[in-house]
């Protein structure tokens, strides 16, 4: 226990704890919408498209956020639009786009000699969070949380039933766009901390666990956020204690929580 | 005038689902839409609700409209409480938060439909009849001037029928126009007299008073 408390004296651990906790909470509350709208694969597809854009920015030696953020926002809107309009074809589109983007990212990283960067993007590097990353993740998280509070009732409605929302005169495309932008922002920040291959789990798993016990949409959002925070902190501790990559530790913790929830629910 | 539809045509891809239909309703009007399965009843209702675009023709309609669709599978699985669903009837574009008046209206609508004691139940735990009453409460809490009901009585027990008819008669007496899709002629007996429109292949083939 004292070893864990000692870790809190290191600035990089504090940065990891703050940035990771905020991103985890934001990812999980957006995850509620994505899970309920059957868009669970979107986080995975976006992170792999983000990986390709990060590889391009590294090869061109320009700021990753400048390339990744607009690229992932655009991809997010296109994927949600295609999924909504073509249903099954949407799943195929995500699978094709994400595989192609991952391959493209690996090829660009290999050709440009950035294989160490490739590894950190694929598996995340929660312990290498700079002061700038911390500020960026706090700002992004505040934007996501504020948007979620302000547009909560609209998000609830379009998650529940888009046709009914339109009958009330609500501009569903506009709110869909906001959800796409928020998801893209969290994916871009999250994949640098948790890794391209694992960020979708941070988005989806807490919502799936919360669904087991939540009663109503509001409690689903709150429980999902709490589970995500617990999973992140315990996953981070796991990764320190057993010297594991942090992203993997967080996903493992999320998976254990899901299994425990399911077992308790069956009893 | 609560709505006025003139020479409306609605298409699904190349198939004409509604063919040159004209219909209008004024304050307190009751319109029943009948016809066989696939005759275009739900399509016409969705067109008036603004959920399907008109390929040709015109639609003028009050903005204070509430639409009660048929129950979909998604309604039975969504994790929301009855009170969370009912109050959405008060939401409009440009509005972000509910106020105390919205909560009072939602509570009042739930009491009128006899579902107030279900307010904290999740909708997925309700029977089909209870869910229809939730949908009607949601519609009424929006204080509509035009109420569009798509098969609201399907699968209802006698008590739910009675409560639903009382609620519809009450909004009619307040000047709300009601358009109701039904395939059961016995529905016509419990509600204030109105026009009965029969559709076939997307066209009006008969119009009479109930």
HADDOCK unambig.tbl for C-alpha pairs under 7 A between the chains (distance, minus, plus):
assign (segid A and resid 150 and name CA) (segid B and resid 96 and name CA) 6.72 0.50 0.50
assign (segid A and resid 151 and name CA) (segid B and resid 96 and name CA) 6.38 0.50 0.50
assign (segid A and resid 153 and name CA) (segid B and resid 96 and name CA) 6.59 0.50 0.50
assign (segid A and resid 153 and name CA) (segid B and resid 97 and name CA) 6.84 0.50 0.50
assign (segid A and resid 160 and name CA) (segid B and resid 78 and name CA) 6.81 0.50 0.50
assign (segid A and resid 163 and name CA) (segid B and resid 51 and name CA) 6.66 0.50 0.50
assign (segid A and resid 166 and name CA) (segid B and resid 51 and name CA) 6.81 0.50 0.50
assign (segid A and resid 167 and name CA) (segid B and resid 49 and name CA) 5.90 0.50 0.50
assign (segid A and resid 167 and name CA) (segid B and resid 50 and name CA) 6.44 0.50 0.50
assign (segid A and resid 167 and name CA) (segid B and resid 51 and name CA) 6.39 0.50 0.50
assign (segid A and resid 167 and name CA) (segid B and resid 67 and name CA) 6.68 0.50 0.50
assign (segid A and resid 168 and name CA) (segid B and resid 91 and name CA) 6.97 0.50 0.50
assign (segid A and resid 168 and name CA) (segid B and resid 92 and name CA) 5.70 0.50 0.50
assign (segid A and resid 169 and name CA) (segid B and resid 92 and name CA) 6.20 0.50 0.50
assign (segid A and resid 169 and name CA) (segid B and resid 93 and name CA) 5.58 0.50 0.50
assign (segid A and resid 170 and name CA) (segid B and resid 92 and name CA) 6.28 0.50 0.50
assign (segid A and resid 170 and name CA) (segid B and resid 93 and name CA) 4.51 0.50 0.50
assign (segid A and resid 171 and name CA) (segid B and resid 93 and name CA) 6.83 0.50 0.50
assign (segid A and resid 215 and name CA) (segid B and resid 79 and name CA) 6.69 0.50 0.50
assign (segid A and resid 215 and name CA) (segid B and resid 122 and name CA) 6.58 0.50 0.50
assign (segid A and resid 216 and name CA) (segid B and resid 79 and name CA) 5.02 0.50 0.50
assign (segid A and resid 216 and name CA) (segid B and resid 80 and name CA) 3.98 0.50 0.50
assign (segid A and resid 216 and name CA) (segid B and resid 81 and name CA) 4.89 0.50 0.50
assign (segid A and resid 216 and name CA) (segid B and resid 122 and name CA) 6.18 0.50 0.50
assign (segid A and resid 217 and name CA) (segid B and resid 79 and name CA) 5.60 0.50 0.50
assign (segid A and resid 217 and name CA) (segid B and resid 80 and name CA) 4.95 0.50 0.50
